[in-house]
Amino acid sequence: MSAYRNDALINAADEVVIRQHLALVALGKRPADRILRVGRLLDVNGRNWHADQEVVISGRRIAWVGPAGAYRGSAPKRIEEPGLSAVPGFGEVHKHIESSHLTPEWEAALTLPRGTTWTCEASHEFSNVNGARNLEFWLTARLAGSPTKIFPLPGSAVPPTAYEWGGGHFGYEEQRSFLEAQLMTAGLDEVMDWPAVWNPDNPSHERLWGMIRATFEARGVVEGHAAGMRDIADINAFAAAGMASDHEAWTAEEVQDKLRRGLFMELRPHSLKEIIAGLLAAGQQDWSQFALCTDDRSCSDTMKLGATDHNVRLAVEAGLTPEIAIQMVTINPARHMRLTPWVGSIAPGRFADIVLLDDVGSISVAKVWADGRQVSEGTTYLEEVPTITWPEWATRTVNIERDLTAADFAIPAAAGSTTMCAAVLRPFHWADEFITMELPVADGEVQRAPDRNVTKFAIVDRFSGEGRTSRMFWLGTGPRTPESALACSMGHDKHNIWVVGSSDAAMAKAVNALRQTQGGWALVREGELVATVRYEVGGLMTCRPAAELDQEMEAMYREGEKIEWMYEPTFSPRWWPGFPERLAFATLTCAPWRWVLVAPSPLAPDGLVNVATGETHPVVWPSAD
């Protein structure tokens, strides 16, 4: 039992008492709680292995580290692991826990056995659903007993652009209050709206710089998001503006350009092997300015691939030594996020988070310790998951006070028209201009063109109660099967409901199903609701085990296989699956996107807006004679 009052969170007053106690334990003047002896231990500060080491633990923290038998004090419990190698608990420098679609306590039960003991939570997802409760949400699981340390970074993208609204709005005062309230608040989540940062005329300029100012005042970290940024002038301006990092680089050359300008580089799994191989070929020797990060990964993929341990294995496969790769998920991200007093190394004062490997080369995790106790054996989580009854502010977030109908998704034509011009987008459309197509008119409404791979896409506001809907035509992704639709309440980054469908009635049915479940997925096939997946917390997550959610997702996929999906063959299948799960990311509105569809707002009444310039445009207009 620890001799201090509160060591779950990090508060300055409690921290003083904790440190005073740990100093006495280290000197042997107070007893420790337990001693863990390991075959060898990796000092990530110097990248050295030390044989036959002991870690002395008091409460959740480490008090002493050194050669076996050298500790002057006593402890009632000793644990011997002579055949295992100890490395620090793995950390995520940039991750959206919401993308696991599990609430934090259940996500912890999945990722802790895979070595992840701490996460810098990029919290603009839940922030856009309920900004006011952001910090409370992320600390609830920890206070309930979950061993994972979550360091929240309030979202800069709340809202993602000035053309979106609802759920949350963060500026100077909000960021200042988050940083003052809790030392676990590490900084500012990825600054994505680059046009708003550099352009004083952008309507989000003042809001974003208010958040950056509040972060500087608290000596926090301003995380960056430089997607599509290749021009040297832009990279220089990005760094000059105070952005400290980027996790969006795709090539070794891009990484070199950004690294040279002082950006801390956070490598994601889908490009890290190519980047690391390219950097090694170019002679890169210093890896201290690099971390590995997950960003977004579903619980289903984590069950198949792993968590942070998967990222480390990829880095080793790319040519890094295991020791360097481990530094990239321990001391490197902890230094960057200014969290080294608490995480990142097996050292006194830090949380007693230790990954025990039975094979270092393959990053094979045998056991994990967190908060000073063993929490896993293999991939089995040994702890009882805290029971959290999430309140209505977290579980009643799909606020649509009426049933939607087919009329909500109709696009009226000009009187007497037989065809209309339409602005058409396709998922991940980064071009400067939208696509223009001529579409048929029937019964006074502009129609889809399935023979040309054109279907209809809509965004439904889920915050005001009114269910305001913007709709337009989409190319290359969606159901071709008649009377079919797919809807989801997870639509990065605003997380309004998106729906794609071959008929307006099917689109309405899918959205109405999400009203009932309070979020998730809804699949309609030939007029019948055939599958739902429940994300009842924030419309983004579910409070249940990973395996249960995985089974529900697999059931939806099986139903989806019975639908014919449009597919644009000129696009890579990596980004354009027939079953359009990636449409959840296709609703992004940050740079490098230009034309996007958002829920109707005063600045974008029809929903179609160029987020780089603020230009708006109708979704249809009369054809030329």
ZAKOLVO-928807 format. One record per residue (C-alpha): x, y, z. Coordinates in steps of 0.5 Angstrom, whole numbers, padded with zeros to 4 digits, always signed. Example, Ala and Ser with C-alpha at 12.3 -4.5 7.8 and 13.67 -1.06 7.14 Angstrom:
<pts>
+0025-0009+0016+0027-0002+0014
</pts>
This chain:
<pts>
+0000+0000+0000+0003+0007-0002+0004+0012+0003+0001+0018-0001-0006+0020-0002-0007+0020-0010-0002+0017-0015-0007+0015-0021-0007+0022-0024-0001+0027-0024-0003+0033-0019+0003+0038-0017+0001+0038-0010+0000+0030-0009+0007+0030-0014+0011+0033-0008+0008+0028-0003+0010+0022-0008+0017+0024-0009+0018+0025-0002+0016+0018-0001+0020+0015-0006+0026+0018-0004+0026+0015+0002+0024+0008-0001+0030+0009-0005+0035+0010+0001+0032+0004+0004+0029+0008+0010+0022+0006+0008+0020-0001+0006+0018-0002-0002+0012-0006-0004+0015-0011-0008+0022-0012-0012+0022-0015-0019+0028-0018-0021+0029-0019-0029+0035-0023-0033+0036-0016-0036+0034-0009-0037+0034-0004-0043+0036+0003-0041+0033+0007-0046+0037+0013-0044+0043+0010-0046+0041+0005-0051+0045+0000-0046+0043-0007-0043+0044-0009-0036+0044-0016-0034+0041-0019-0027+0037-0012-0025+0032-0011-0020+0026-0006-0020+0024-0003-0013+0017-0001-0013+0012+0003-0009+0005+0004-0010+0005+0005-0018+0012+0008-0018+0019+0006-0019+0023+0008-0013+0030+0004-0015+0033+0001-0020+0040-0003-0020+0044-0009-0020+0040-0015-0016+0042-0015-0009+0045-0008-0008+0038-0005-0006+0039-0003+0002+0032-0003+0003+0026-0009+0004+0020-0011+0001+0015-0016+0003+0014-0019-0004+0019-0021-0009+0018-0023-0016+0023-0027-0020+0024-0027-0028+0031-0029-0030+0029-0031-0037+0026-0025-0039+0028-0018-0042+0025-0012-0039+0024-0006-0043+0019+0001-0041+0012+0001-0042+0011+0003-0050+0007+0009-0051+0003+0012-0057+0006+0019-0058-0001+0020-0063-0007+0016-0063-0014+0017-0063-0017+0012-0058-0024+0013-0061-0022+0009-0067-0021+0003-0064-0029+0004-0063-0028+0002-0055-0029+0006-0049-0022+0007-0046-0023+0002-0040-0024-0003-0046-0019-0001-0050-0014-0001-0045-0016-0009-0044-0014-0010-0051-0007-0006-0052-0004-0007-0045-0002-0014-0046+0001-0012-0053+0005-0007-0049+0002+0000-0049+0002+0003-0042+0001+0010-0044-0002+0014-0050-0002+0021-0052-0010+0022-0054-0011+0026-0060-0018+0028-0057-0021+0032-0063-0026+0026-0064-0030+0026-0058-0028+0033-0057-0033+0035-0063-0038+0031-0060-0038+0034-0053-0032+0039-0052-0034+0041-0045-0033+0034-0042-0027+0033-0046-0022+0032-0040-0027+0029-0036-0028+0023-0041-0021+0022-0042-0020+0021-0034-0026+0017-0032-0023+0010-0034-0016+0012-0030-0020+0014-0024-0024+0008-0024-0018+0004-0024-0015+0003-0031-0008+0002-0031-0007+0006-0038-0004+0013-0037-0008+0017-0042-0005+0024-0043-0010+0028-0047-0009+0033-0052-0015+0038-0053-0017+0038-0060-0015+0044-0064-0020+0042-0070-0026+0043-0065-0029+0045-0070-0025+0042-0076-0026+0048-0080-0030+0055-0079-0035+0052-0084-0037+0047-0079-0041+0047-0072-0044+0043-0066-0041+0039-0061-0036+0043-0058-0032+0050-0059-0025+0051-0057-0021+0057-0056-0016+0060-0052-0020+0060-0045-0022+0053-0046-0015+0051-0048-0012+0055-0042-0017+0051-0037-0015+0044-0040-0008+0045-0039-0009+0049-0032-0014+0043-0029-0009+0037-0030-0002+0036-0031-0003+0030-0035-0006+0035-0041+0000+0035-0045-0001+0040-0050-0005+0041-0056-0008+0036-0061-0005+0036-0068-0006+0043-0072-0009+0041-0078-0013+0047-0081-0006+0050-0084-0010+0055-0088-0013+0058-0082-0006+0058-0079-0003+0062-0084-0008+0067-0087-0011+0072-0082-0017+0073-0086-0019+0066-0085-0025+0065-0080-0022+0060-0076-0015+0064-0075-0016+0068-0068-0019+0061-0065-0013+0057-0067-0008+0062-0065-0012+0063-0058-0011+0055-0057-0003+0056-0059-0002+0062-0055-0005+0058-0049-0001+0052-0050+0005+0056-0050+0003+0060-0044+0003+0053-0041+0010+0050-0044+0006+0045-0047+0007+0042-0054+0003+0044-0060+0003+0038-0065+0002+0039-0072-0001+0035-0078+0002+0037-0085-0002+0033-0089+0000+0034-0097+0005+0039-0095+0011+0038-0099+0013+0045-0101+0020+0048-0097+0017+0055-0096+0010+0052-0093+0015+0047-0089+0019+0053-0086+0012+0057-0085+0009+0051-0081+0015+0050-0077+0016+0058-0076+0009+0058-0073+0010+0053-0067+0008+0046-0070+0013+0041-0067+0011+0035-0070+0008+0032-0076+0005+0025-0077+0003+0025-0084+0009+0024-0088+0009+0019-0094+0016+0018-0096+0023+0019-0094+0025+0025-0098+0019+0028-0095+0021+0026-0088+0028+0029-0089+0025+0036-0091+0021+0036-0085+0026+0033-0080+0031+0039-0083+0026+0044-0081+0026+0042-0074+0020+0038-0074+0019+0031-0069+0017+0026-0074+0012+0021-0072+0012+0015-0077+0005+0011-0078+0005+0004-0080+0002+0004-0087+0009+0008-0089+0014+0007-0084+0017+0001-0087+0019+0005-0093+0021+0011-0090+0026+0008-0085+0029+0003-0091+0030+0010-0095+0033+0014-0089+0037+0008-0087+0040+0008-0095+0041+0015-0094+0045+0014-0088+0041+0017-0083+0044+0015-0076+0041+0019-0071+0034+0017-0069+0032+0021-0063+0027+0026-0067+0023+0020-0069+0017+0016-0066+0012+0011-0068+0005+0012-0068-0001+0008-0069-0006+0014-0070-0012+0010-0072-0013+0003-0072-0020-0001-0070-0020-0006-0065-0021-0012-0070-0014-0010-0073-0011-0009-0066-0013-0016-0065-0010-0019-0071-0004-0015-0072-0002-0012-0065-0002-0005-0062+0005-0001-0061+0008-0008-0061+0006-0008-0068+0009-0002-0070+0016-0004-0067+0016-0010-0071+0015-0006-0077+0021-0002-0075+0025-0008-0074+0023-0011-0080+0025-0005-0084+0032-0005-0081+0033-0002-0075+0036-0005-0069+0030-0007-0063+0034-0002-0058+0033+0004-0063+0026+0002-0065+0024+0001-0057+0027+0008-0056+0022+0010-0061+0016+0008-0057+0019+0010-0050+0024+0015-0049+0023+0019-0056+0016+0020-0055+0016+0022-0048+0022+0027-0049+0018+0030-0054+0012+0031-0050+0015+0033-0044+0013+0027-0040+0020+0024-0038+0019+0025-0031+0013+0020-0031+0014+0015-0037+0019+0013-0042+0024+0009-0038+0025+0004-0033+0027+0009-0028+0026+0012-0021+0020+0017-0020+0017+0014-0027+0010+0009-0027+0012+0002-0026+0010+0000-0033+0015-0005-0036+0014-0010-0042+0017-0017-0041+0020-0020-0047+0021-0027-0048+0025-0025-0055+0027-0018-0056+0028-0019-0064+0021-0021-0065+0018-0016-0060+0015-0022-0057+0011-0020-0051+0011-0025-0045+0008-0021-0039+0006-0013-0038+0007-0010-0032+0003-0003-0031+0002+0001-0024+0007-0003-0021+0003-0010-0022+0003-0015-0027-0003-0014-0032-0002-0019-0037+0000-0026-0039+0001-0027-0046-0005-0023-0050-0009-0025-0044-0011-0019-0039-0011-0021-0032-0015-0015-0029-0022-0014-0028-0024-0008-0033-0027-0003-0029-0035-0002-0029-0037+0005-0032-0044+0007-0033-0043+0012-0038-0048+0018-0037-0052+0021-0042-0048+0026-0044-0043+0021-0047-0049+0016-0049-0054+0021-0052-0050+0024-0057-0055+0023-0063-0059+0029-0063-0064+0028-0068-0071+0030-0066-0075+0027-0072-0075+0021-0077-0072+0023-0083-0075+0022-0090-0073+0021-0097-0075+0028-0098-0069+0030-0094-0064+0027-0099-0068+0029-0105-0064+0034-0110-0069+0039-0113-0068+0041-0120-0070+0047-0124-0077+0048-0126-0077+0045-0133-0070+0042-0133-0069+0035-0136-0062+0035-0134-0058+0039-0129-0050+0040-0128-0048+0037-0121-0042+0038-0117-0039+0031-0116-0034+0029-0111-0030+0022-0110-0027+0020-0103-0020+0023-0102-0021+0028-0107-0015+0033-0106-0016+0037-0113-0017+0044-0113-0024+0043-0117-0030+0039-0116-0032+0034-0122-0037+0037-0126-0042+0032-0129-0049+0033-0133-0054+0028-0129-0061+0027-0131-0068+0029-0128-0074+0025-0126-0080+0028-0123-0077+0034-0121-0071+0031-0118-0064+0030-0120-0062+0023-0121-0056+0018-0119-0053+0015-0125-0051+0008-0123-0048+0007-0130-0043+0012-0129-0041+0010-0122-0045+0016-0119-0049+0015-0113-0051+0020-0107-0048+0022-0101-0050+0026-0095-0048+0029-0089-0053+0030-0083-0053+0034-0077-0053+0030-0071-0052+0036-0066-0058+0041-0066-0064+0036-0066-0066+0039-0073-0063+0033-0077-0061+0039-0082-0058+0035-0089-0053+0037-0094-0053+0032-0100-0049+0032-0107-0047+0026-0112-0041+0022-0111-0037+0018-0116-0034+0011-0115-0036+0009-0108-0043+0007-0106-0048+0001-0107-0050-0001-0114-0056-0005-0111-0063-0002-0111-0066+0001-0105-0059+0000-0101-0055+0005-0096-0050+0005-0091-0050+0010-0085-0045+0012-0080-0044+0017-0074-0036+0016-0074-0034+0021-0080-0028+0024-0079-0027+0030-0076-0034+0033-0074-0037+0026-0073-0044+0028-0076-0047+0022-0079-0045+0021-0087-0050+0016-0091-0049+0014-0098-0054+0010-0102-0058+0008-0108-0064+0011-0106-0067+0017-0102-0071+0012-0098-0066+0007-0096-0061+0013-0094-0067+0015-0089-0068+0008-0086-0061+0008-0085-0060+0014-0081-0066+0013-0077-0063+0007-0075-0057+0010-0072-0062+0015-0068-0065+0009-0065-0058+0006-0063-0055+0012-0061-0049+0011-0066-0045+0006-0070-0046+0003-0077-0053+0002-0080-0053-0002-0087-0060-0003-0091-0060-0008-0097-0066-0008-0102-0070-0004-0097-0069-0008-0091-0065-0006-0085-0060-0012-0085-0054-0010-0080-0052-0005-0075-0046-0004-0071-0047+0000-0064-0043+0005-0062-0047+0008-0056-0042+0012-0053-0041+0019-0057-0043+0015-0063-0036+0013-0064-0034+0008-0058-0038+0002-0055-0037+0000-0048-0036-0008-0049-0030-0013-0050-0026-0012-0057-0028-0019-0059-0036-0018-0058-0035-0011-0063-0031-0015-0068-0036-0020-0068-0042-0015-0070-0037-0012-0075-0036-0019-0078-0043-0020-0079-0044-0013-0082-0039-0015-0087-0042-0021-0089-0049-0017-0090-0045-0012-0094-0042-0018-0099-0049-0019-0101-0049-0012-0104-0046-0010-0111-0041-0004-0109-0039+0001-0114-0032+0001-0115-0027+0006-0119-0022+0002-0122-0017+0007-0123-0016+0008-0116-0012+0004-0111-0016-0002-0108-0011+0000-0102-0016+0006-0101-0022+0005-0105-0025-0002-0102-0031-0004-0105-0035-0004-0098-0034+0003-0097-0031+0003-0089-0026+0009-0091-0032+0013-0092-0031+0015-0085-0024+0018-0087-0027+0021-0093-0031+0026-0090-0025+0030-0087-0024+0037-0088-0017+0039-0086-0012+0040-0091-0010+0038-0096-0017+0037-0098-0021+0043-0102-0028+0042-0104-0032+0038-0098-0039+0037-0096-0041+0039-0089-0047+0040-0085-0051+0046-0087-0048+0052-0084-0049+0060-0085-0042+0060-0088-0044+0054-0093-0051+0054-0094-0051+0048-0099-0046+0044-0095-0041+0045-0101-0035+0049-0099-0027+0050-0101-0024+0049-0094-0018+0052-0097-0021+0059-0099-0028+0059-0096-0031+0059-0103-0038+0056-0104-0042+0053-0109-0049+0050-0111-0049+0042-0111-0053+0043-0118-0055+0048-0123-0058+0049-0129-0055+0046-0135-0053+0050-0141-0057+0051-0147
</pts>
